[in-house]
Amino acid sequence: MASDTKNRSITSRRTYLKLTGAIAASTAIMGSASASKSDYEDQYDTVIDITEVGADDDGNESITPVLQEHADDDTLLYFPSGRYYMDDQFRFTGFDNFGMVGDNAELVPASYHDFDEGGDGNYRLFRMGVDYDPGNDLRIEGFTVDQTADDTGIRVIEAAIDDGLMVRDIEIVGQHDSGTWGPGRFVITDPNGEGLVENFNAPDGAAWEGNTPSDALWRGPTGILSNNNKGTLTFRDCILGSFPDNGLYAAHGSGSIQIEGGRFQNSTGANVRLGGFNSYIKDATIVVDKENTHGIAQRGLRMEDGLLLVAENVDFQTNVEKSPAIWITHGSNYCYVDNCTVTARTDGPCTAISVRESAGMARIKHTHIKHETGGGPVIKIKEADDPVYVEDVTISGEAPTEGTRSAIHNYRDDSEFRGVNIDYGGGWGRRALTNDADNCLIYEGNYVSEDHAITDKGTGTWIEGVSARSRRGDVGLLLKSSAEDVYVKKCHLENGIEDNSADGYDGWGNEF
């Protein structure tokens, strides 16, 4: 094919990646319908039906030698309907515009005991580019991976691509039970590069390392790994079941991770770990509803090592104690939780949202939290230099005190609570908000709890326009002896204020 056709093929892939966020998935988009060789002939110099060059489509002989022989730049390998056995890794690096497309094609990995890993643990089907010799423009789509036989769990795709990564419609059937690396690793190696991983599904998860023939991993596999990503990488509508380590590990890189849709469930460590720069997860579901046999916490979303990290319109559900829905932690700054729903129903203690001392600034807004647990705070904000802003957040439910008195407990100076509505029950000591920090603002909102609705221990607290009520008839606002320079304005505080502060509060327009 002439060089101008080659340039058009690369341009068409760039155009697809740029537009894919705005175009709804339909059968009109390449790869989402039944594929044929002719669909790709204007995008590659060479399109090869691998069965026509010797690949066995009955699942008896390994196809890896055929793939190695015919892989080339500007080449697409087409897999017609059939079963394709692989007992060795297919490795191709430094390429330009290469693809593999299946049409109702099944990949059948050899068992752990029969797979030729070359003596260095390379239990992978496809290794496409490496960090020091990446590929450019990669397409892999339309494959089912049959891991239902014993000990056939394997890394399906590992891809390090400068630009133009597209992996779509990969369905992994059966538990990953061999103890090898998890199903996928994807990174963009160029800061200006882009990639898309869409409908990469491994709903059956993986076995713990101790129950597998391999002893190479701690705990066991991660579902999808994206560490050291430098470009913009989108994960769209992916499904990951229970993995012993993490579900989607998309942290410790300098690029942007964009998680759109999908379901992530019951992975240990975290179902999603989000980091990088200007990264987000939106329109997704994260569920923890099954305790692992080792009793290790399963955080829903872990935000870490990144700047401008956003969770938007995510539905969080946790039914396992000590498994918080959102964990904002080490190295994160400017984290946003926006328009989310969080439901925590556990027999034992469980925090819904935890902002750790190692985290920077965070903002939680337009979010509803239902918290019915055996104890623990709903939102815990641990001491650090940067403030946390809680705005238009609704909290309902009940829990016994069990060492924790308040639905929200704040230890960070300069934090703000605007338009917060709390209706929280449980043990007699339960409070709605306790502020243990200085120069904080509590502005508007309704606070209802069993005990004192608002308890303040800080210096320079400004409380304005709030309503506070204790169901058991205590005062609405309790100022502890450490409180100082507190200003209370235009509030409705049932049964008044118990003022134990060092200098007495100031203010006006309050109703008791």
N, C-alpha and C positions, 0 to 999 in steps of 0.2 A: 504494500500500500504506500502511496506517495507520502512525502513528509508533511504536506499540508493537511492530509487526512489524519495523520498522527496528531498534529496540533489541534485539529477539531475535536479529536477524541478526548484529549486532556482537558480542553476547554469545556466540553460537555460535562465532564465529571466535576470540574470546579463549579459549574453552574448548578448542577444538581445539589452539591453540598451547600451552596449559598442559599438555595431556594427551599431546601427541604424543611426548614423550620416554618415556612409559611404555607406549604402545600400539604393538604390533608392526604393521608395514605389512602391509596385507591389502586384498583387494578390497572389504572393508566400509568402508574409509576413503575419503572422497570424493576423486575425482580419480585414484585408482590403477586403477580399472576404466574401461571404456568409458563416456564421459560422455554425458548427454543434457540438454536444456534443463530438463526437469522436476526434475533433481537439485538445482537451484539456486534454484528459484522461491520457496522459503521463506527465502532468505537475501538476496535483492535485491528492490527495488521493481520493477525492470525487467530482464527477460532477453530478449536480442535475438539471434536467428539472423542473423548478418551477411549471409548469402546472400539473406535475405528483404528486406534493405534496400539491395541493390545491389552487394554485394561479389562480385567475380569469383572463383570457386573453381577455375578452370582455369589460373591462373597467367599470364594474359595482360595484365591491367590492374591497376595498383597499387590496393591496398585502403586506403592511408593516408587519403584523403579521407573514406571511409566511417567509419573509426574516429574521425577527428576530429569528424565530424558527430554521432555517437551516443554519444560518451563523456559520462558524467554520474555524479553521486553515486548510490549505491545501484543501480548498473547492472552487469550482467554481459553481455559480448559472447561469444556462443557460436559456435565455428568448427566446422561439421560437416566430415566427411572431404572433403579436397580440397587443392589447391595454391594458395597465396596469395602473390602477388607484391607486393613493396614496394620502392619507389624513393625513398622520402622518410621522414624520421623522424616517428613518432607521439609527440607530446609532450602530457602531461597532468599538471598539478601542482595542489596544494592540494585534492585530492579527498578524499571520505570514502566508503569501501566501494565499490571498483571492482574488476572482475575480467575476465579473458580466459581462456577454457578451450577447448582444442582436443580434438576427437574424431578421432584419426588425421589430424590436420591438419599440413600441411607449409608452412613459411614459406620463400619463395624471395627472397633479397635480390638487388637489381640489382647489376651489377658496379660496381666502384669508379668507373669512368669515366662511368657513367650515373646514379649515385646523386645526388640533390639534397641536398647537405649545407648548403645555405643560406649558403654563403660563410664559415662559421666552423668547419668541420671536424666537423660533427655527423653522423658516420657511425654512426648507431644505428638500430635498428628501433624500440625502445620506450624512451622516456625518461619514467619514471614518478616524478614528484616531483623536486625539486632541494633542495639543502641549505638554501637560504633560503626555500623554499616547498614543504615535503614533503607527501606524501600520507598518508592514514591508512587502514589496512585495504586491502591490495592482494593479489589472487590472480592468479597467472599459472601455468598448468599445461597439460601435454599437447601439446607442440609438438615437431616435428622441424624442424630448420633445415638446408636443403639448401645447403651451400656447396661443392658438388663442381665447379661451373663456375669457370673462371678468374677471379681477382680479385674474389671475392664474400665474402671474409672481412669481418665487421662485428661491432660490439658489438650483441649481441642484446637485452640488457636492462640498463638503468641505472636503479636504483631508490634513492631517498632517502625513507624512510618513518618517520614518528613511531612507529607501533606497528602490529602486525598484518600484517607482511610474510609472504607464503607464495608461494614459487616452487618448483614441483615438476615433475619429469618433462620436462626439456628436453634433447633429444638433438641435438647439433650434428654433422653429417656432413660430412666434408671438411676439408682444412687451411685455416686462416685465413691467406689468402695475399695480402691487399691492403695490409698494413702499417698498418691503422687500429687503433684501440683494441681490446683483447681482448674476449672474448665477454660478460663480465659485470662490473658494479660494483654492490655492494649495501652500504648503510649504514642503521643505525637512528639517527635524529637525536635521539630523546628518551632520556635516561638510563634511564627506566623502561619503555621500549618493548622489544618482542621481535620476532624474525623467524626464519623458517626457509627455507633453500634446500636442497632435497632432490633427489637424482638430476639434478643439473645436470652434463651430461657433454659434454666436448670432447676425446675421446681422440686426435684427429688433430693436435692442437697447432696451431702457427703457423709461418710462414716468417720468416726473418730480414729485417729492414728493407731491407737492401741487395738483396734478391731480390724486392722488391715494388714496385708503382707509387707508393707513398707514401713520403715521406722525413720524416714528422712525428715519428717515434719513435726513441729510442735503443735499439738492438738490435732491438726489435720488441715485440709485444704481451705483456702479462701475461694469464694465463688468467682468473682471477677476482680483482678488486680490491675490498678492503674497507678503505679508509683513512678515518680520521676517524670511525670507528664509535663511537657513544656508548651504545648500549643493549646488549641481549643478542641475539647473532646466531648461529644454529646452521647449520653446513654439514654435511649428512648424506648419506653415500654418493655423494659427487661423484667424478667421474673427470676428470682433466686429463692430457693428453699433453704433448708437448714444446713448451714456449713459450720464445721467445728471452730474455724478461726473467725473470719469476717465474711459478710455477704458481699457487698460492693465496697472494696477498699480503693477510694479515689482521693488519696491524700499524699502529702510529702512530695509534691511537685510544684513548679512555679507557674504552670499554665492554668487555664480555666476549665473546670469540669461543669457540665450542664446535664443534670439528671431530670428527664421529663417523663412523667408517668411511671408505670411499673409497680411491682409489688415485691417487697423484701420481707422475709419472714424467718424468725427463729434461728438466726445465726449468732454464734457466740462472739464476745468482744463487742461488735457492733454490727447491726444489719447494714448500715451505710456509714462509712467514714468519709467525710467531705472536707477537703482542704484546697489549697491553691489560691489563685487570685481571681476575684470576681466570679465565684462559683455558686451554683444554686442547685437545689432540688425542689421541684414543684409538681403538683398534681399527681402525687404518688401516694402509696399506702405502705405503711411500715407496721408490722404486726409481731408481737411477742406473746404467743399464747400456749407455749409448751416449754416447760422447764427441761433443760438438758440434764443428763444423768450425772454430771459432775458438779452441779450446783453453782455454776459460774454465771455471773451476770450477763445479760444480753441487752445491751443498750440499743435503743431504736436508732437514733441518729447521733453520731459523734462528730462535732465540728472542731477542727484542730488545725494548727499549722497553716493558717491562711488569713487572707485579708479580703473583706467583703464576701462573706459567706451567708447565703440566704436559704431559708426553708419557707416555701410559700404554698399554701393550699395543700398541705400534706395531712393525711389522716393517720394519726398515731394511735395504736391500740396496744396496751400491755396488760397481761394477766399473770405475770410472774414477778414475785417479790424481788426487791433490790435490782430491778431491771428498768431504769428510768427511760422515759420516751425520748428525751433530748438531753444530751450531755455536752456542754460547751466547755472546752478544756484547752490544753496546752497550746500556746502559740497562736491562738485565734484572736482576731480583732475585727471589730465592726461586723458582728454576727447579727442577723435579723431572723426572727421567727414571726411570720406574718400570715394572718388569715388561715391558721391551722386549727385542727381539732385534736384534742388529746384526751383519751379515755384510759384511766388506770383503775383496774378492778383486781385487787389482790388480797389474799388472806394475811400476808405479812406486810411489813413496811415497804413503801415504794415512793420515791420522789418522781413527780411528773417531769419537771424541768430543773436541771442542776447547772448553775453557772459556777465553775470551779475557780479557785484562787489563781490558777495559771492562765486564765482567759482574760482578754481585754474587754473593750466595750461591747455591750450586747443590747439589743432592743427587741422586746416581745410585745406584739400589738395585734389587735383584731383577732384574738385567739380565744377559743372556748375550751376550758379544761373541766372534765368530769373526773372527780377523784374520790373513789370509794375503796379504801385500802385498810390494811391492818395497822397503819401508822405512817409516820414520816411527813415532811412538808410537801406542799404542792409545788411551790417554787422556792428553791434555796439559792441565795445569792451570797457567795462566800467573799471574804474580804480581799480586795485588790485595789490598785490605784485608779482604775477606770470605772466610770459609773455604768449602771444598768437602767434602762428606761422601760417601764411597763405601762402600756397605753391601751385602753379599750379592751381589756382582758376580763373575761367572765370565768369565775370559778364556782363550782357547786360540788356537793357531795358531803361525805362525812368520814371520819376516822378517829380512833381513840388517840389519846395524847401520846402514850408510849415514848416519853422523853422529848417529844416535839410538840410545841404548843400551837404554832401558828401555821396557817395556810401559806402565807408568804413570810419568809424571814430574810431580812436584808442586812448585810454587813458592809455595804459599799457606800462611801461618801459620795455626795452630789447625785445620788440616784433620784429618779422621779417616778411617781405613780399617778397617772392621769386617767380618769374615767374608769377606774377599776371597780368591778362589781363582784362581791364575794358573798355567797350565802352558804355557810359551812357549818356542819354540825359534828357530833361525835362526843368525845369525852368532855367532862366538865371544864377542863383547862384549855379547850380549843379556842384559839383566837383567829381573827382574820388576817391581821398584818402586825408584825413586830418590826420596828426599825431600830437597828443597833448601830447606826452610822450618823455622820454629821452632814449638815447642809443639804438635807433631802427635802423634796417637795411631795406632798400628798394632796392632790388637787382633784376635786369633784369625785363622784363615785359613791357607791353604797357598800357598807361593810356590816355584815351580820354574822355573828358567831355565838357560841355558847358562853364564852367568857368575855372579857373586855375585847371589844372588836378591834380597837387600835391600841397598841402599846408602843410608847416611844421612849428610847433611852439615849437619844443623840443630842448634839448641840446644833442649834441653828435650824431646827426643823420648821418648815412652813406648812401649815395644814389649812386648806381653804375649800369651802363649798362641799364638804363631804357629809354623808349621813352615816351614823354609826350606832349599832344597837346590839346589846347583849341579851340573848334569849333568857338567861337566868336572872336578869335584873341587875347586873353589875353596871358600872358606869360605861358609857360608850368609848371614852378615851382615858387611858391610864398613862400618866407621866411618871416615869421612874426617877429615882434619886439622882441618877447620872444625867438626866435631861437638863438642858440649859438653853436659854435664849430661844424658847419655843413661841411661835406666833400662830394663833388659832383665829380664823376669820370666817364668818358667815356659815357656820357648820350647824347641823342638827345632830346633837349628841344626847341620846336618851339617857336619862339619869345623871347627866352632867359629866364633869371631869374630876378625876381623882388626881390632884396635883401634889406630887412628892418631889418636884423638881428643885434644883438648887436655888433658883432665883425667882420662881413663879412665872407662869406663862403670861404673854401679852396678847391682845387681839380685841375684836369687836364683832357685833352682829350675830352672835351665836344663840342658838335655841337649845334648851335643855328639857 
